[in-house]
Amino acid sequence: MPQRPEDLVELLPEAEPFLARESAVSEAGQRRGLVLLHDLAGEFDAASAAALAGAHLLASLPHQVIARFDVDSLVDYRAHRPRMTFEGDRYTAFTPPEINLYALEDDAGEPFLLLHGSEPDYAWGRFVDAVLGLVQRLGVTSVVALQAIPMPVPHTRPVTVTAHATRRALIESYPVYWGEMRIPGTVSALLEMRLGEAGVDASGVAAHVPHYLTQATFPAASVTLLEHAQRLTGLHLPAESLQEAAEANRTDIDEQIAQSPENTAVVAALEQQFDAFTAAREENGLLGESGELPSGDDLASEFERFLADQDRKRPRD
């Protein structure tokens, strides 16, 4: 197993233009100022909203792989079993997990990077150090994480977010809701913390996915993540086709909810809470009983329930 962080990642020839430009920099003010987005939310990605946002960018924008991570050293295949194709009497294809670093251009021709793929199960420390090495070598000065978390919110209202950053100034326009609390960790959170310690600006947004849709598809959350990524970085990110998918998905959800009086009542109660909170605070936020914010313990418990449910759905040997 690789022991050094740099052994976990292979830089491809396509990375050379970024490396060459950064190697010529003699002063901090000359750095390119690349943005790095990442969606390594793994099981902390309710409705796979962050993964869908990243996949949408790759499907919509010019891109190329500039680095590949050693997934055999990072991913537990038995916990996240890769798909294989079986035809008649033989296996014909294997789709392994990937963790790749892509170079893309936004709609205005501005280059940026996207770290996309499975959240590592192993070697978090070495993985984070490897990403930090790439950040320094490629000229990255701003890193933004995309995540999604289950919350007691209705699908019939705008998707809200929780923002976090290594410096308050990076997310000054976003409200602060929480005091100190302990929640399950993610590699994205560890990366953000280590970037801050290294003096690199890092921030992130977590879309709030209705708790009754965490195992479904909810592209509205993906659209919201891209909108906030634009807001935090100034990039021009396409979302038209994803917005169309969100509208179609909303129709499907409405039809399914309408088939059950119990589900209709639950959504109506969440709407009442959301509207009461919004009216009281006059800004988007997180909802709890009677329009109040849930406590840190409530939020941590919600995360724990979500992850436990994910674990129960894994195939067992």
N, C-alpha and C positions, 0 to 999 in steps of 0.2 A: 504494500500500500504506500502511495506517495507520502513522504514526510514533510517536505517543504511546500509552502503555499503555492509557489510558482510551478510545482509539479502537477498541480490540479488543473491547469489551464494551458491550452495550446493556442498561441497567437498565429494566425494564418497570414499569408502574404498580403491579403487584402487590408491588413491593418497598417501596412508600411507607410502610406501617406500620413496617417495620424501620428505615428511614431516619429517620422522624419520631421514633421512640423514642430512637434513638441520638443524634440531634441535640440532644435535650433533656438529655443527660447532661453534668454539669459536673465530676464526679469519677470516677476510675477505678473505684471501688467500686460505682458506680451502673450500670455497664455490664450489659447483659442477660446476658452470659455464654453466647452461642450456641455450639453445637458445629457444626463443619463437617466432614463426611465427604467424602472424594473417592476415586474409583476410576479415575483417569486412568492406568492401568497400561500401556495400549497393548500393545506386544510383550513387555513385562515382566510379563505376566499369564498365566502358565501355565494351560492349560485354561480360560482366560477366567473364572477363579474370581472375581476382583474385579468384573469387569463384570457377572457373573451376580448377585452379591450386591447391587450397586446397582440393577440392573433389578428384582430381587425386592422391594426396598424401595419402589420406585415403583409396583409392581403391588399392593402390600399395604397401603400407607398413603396417607391423604389428602395431596395435594401440588399445587403449582402452580409454574410456571416464573416466576422473578423476574428472571433475567438470561440473555442469550444472547451467546455469543462469536462473533466473525466467523470461521467455519471456513474461508472462502475464503482468508483471510490466514494461516491456521495449519496447514492440513492439506494434505499432498501427495496429491492424488486418484489419481495414477498408481501410487503405492505402496500405497494403500488404496482400491481402486476401489469406488465406491458401487454398490449394486445398482440395476438398471433392469428394468422389466417390458416384455417384448415379446410382443404378441398377434397372431399370424397374419402381418400385414404392416405393423405399426406399433408404435412405442414408446408406452406408455400411462402409465408412472409412473416417478418418479425418487425414490430415497430417499437424500438427502444425509447426510453425517456431521453430528453435532451435538456441541456442548459447551455444556451448559446448567447453570445454577445453579437448583436447586429448593428450595423451602421445604416441609418436611414436618412432620407431627406423629407422634410415636411412640405406642405403645399406651397410654401414660398421658396423652396430650394435650400432651406437651412439644414445643415447636417446635425444629427443627434444620434444617440446610442440607445439601444433597448436591450436589457438583460431579461431574457424570456425563457421560461421552462419550469421544470419541477423544482420545488423547494428541497434543498438537500436534507437528508435524514441524518447524515454523519458529518463529522469534521467541520462543524460550523465555524470554529475559530480559524482554521486554515483556509476555508472557503472565503470568509470575510477578508482575511489578509490578502488573498489572491485578488479579490475585487479591488481592494484598496491599492494594490500594486498597479492594476490596470488603470484606475482612476488617475494616478500620478503620471503614468507613462503616456496616456492618450490625451491628456489635457482637459480632463473633466473638472469642472468647477461647481456644478450644481447637480444634485441627485434627488430624484423624486420617486417615492414608492407608491404603488397602486395596490389597494387592498379592499376587501369587502367584509362586513361583519353583520351578524344577525341582530336585529333590533325590533322592538314592538312598535312598528310603524306600518301604515297601510300602503298598499301598492297604488292607491288612487290619488296619492298626493306626491308632490315633487320629492325626488330622492335627496336626502340630506347627507352630510358627511361630517366626520371628525377629522380635523387637521392636526398635524404634529410636526415639529421641526427641531433642529439643533439650536436655532436662535429664534426668539420670539418675533424679531423683525421680519423673518421670512414669511410668517403667516399672521401678520398683525391684523389683517381685516377679518380673521376668523375668530369666533368667540372661544373662550376657554370654559369648559364645563366641569372638569374633574379635579379633585384633589389627588392625594397619593392613593394608589391601589396596586394590587399585585394581580397580574393576568398572565395567561400562558404566553410563553415567548415564541417569537418567530425569527427566522434568519434575517428578514427584512428589518425588524426592530433592532437586532444586534448590529446589522450593517449601519443603520442610521446612527446609532450611538457611537460606534467606532469612527465613522466619518467625522462626526462632530469633534471627537477627541483629537482627530488629525487635522482639524481646522478646515474641513471641507463642508460647505453648506449642503445640508440634506433635509428634506421635508417629505411629507407624505399625506395622502388623503385616504380615508377608509369610508367607502360608501355604505350607507345603512340599508340593508336588504330586509324586507319584511320577514319575520321569523318563520312564517308559514311557507316561504318560497326558497329557503336556503338550499334545498336539495333539487330545486327546479332550475329553469333558465329565466334570467331576469335582465335582459339587455339594457333596460332603462338605467340600471346601476352602472353599466359599462359606459354608456353615453355620459353620465355624470362624471365619472372618473376622467374621461378624456377632456371634458369641459374644464375641470379643475386643474388638470395637468397643463392645459393651455394658459390658464390664469396664473399659475405659479411659474411658468417658464417663458411665456411669450411665443411658444411654438404655434404653428398653424396646423392643427390636427384634424383630419377628415372624420366626420361622424354621420354623414347623410344616410348611408345604407344601414348603419347600425341603428339610427333613429327610426327608420322604416321598420326594422325588425322589432324594435321596442313597441311601436304602435300596434303591430300585429300581435305581439305577445300580450299586450294589455287587453286586447279583445278576447284572446283565448282565456286569460285568467278571469276576466269578468264573467264569461260564460260558465266557467267551472264553478266559480263562487256562487253564482245565481242558482245553481242546482241544489244547494244545501242551505236551508234556513239558518242552521247553526253557524255556518261559515259567513253568511251574510251578516248575521248579528255581530260576529267577532270583528269583521271589517268596519262595520258601522261604529262600534265602540272605539276602535283605533282612530277612525276619522275624527270622532268627537274629541278625543284626547289631543290629537295633532292640531286641530283647529284651535282648541282652547289654549294650548301652549303657544302657538304661533301668534295668536291675538294678544296674549299677555306679554310676550317677549319681542314681538315685531321683527323676528328674525328666525331663520331655520335653526332647528336644534334637535336634541334627543328627547324622547318622550317617556314618561313614567305614569304612575297612577295620578289621575285627576289633573293631567297636564303638567306634572312636576317631573324633574329629571330623575331617572333611576339612580340609585346610589352606586358607588364604586363596587361594593360587594355584589349588588344586583347585576351589574355589567359583567363582572368577572364570572359570576355563576352562569350567566347566559353563554359566555364563551366556552366555559367548561362543558355545558350541556351540548353545545354545538359540536365540539371536538369529540365528545364521548359518542354522539350519534354517528359521526363520521367513522369512528373506530369500529362501531358495531356493524357497519355496512361493509367492512373489509372482508374479503374472502379468507377463510381459515384453512389451515392445513389439516 
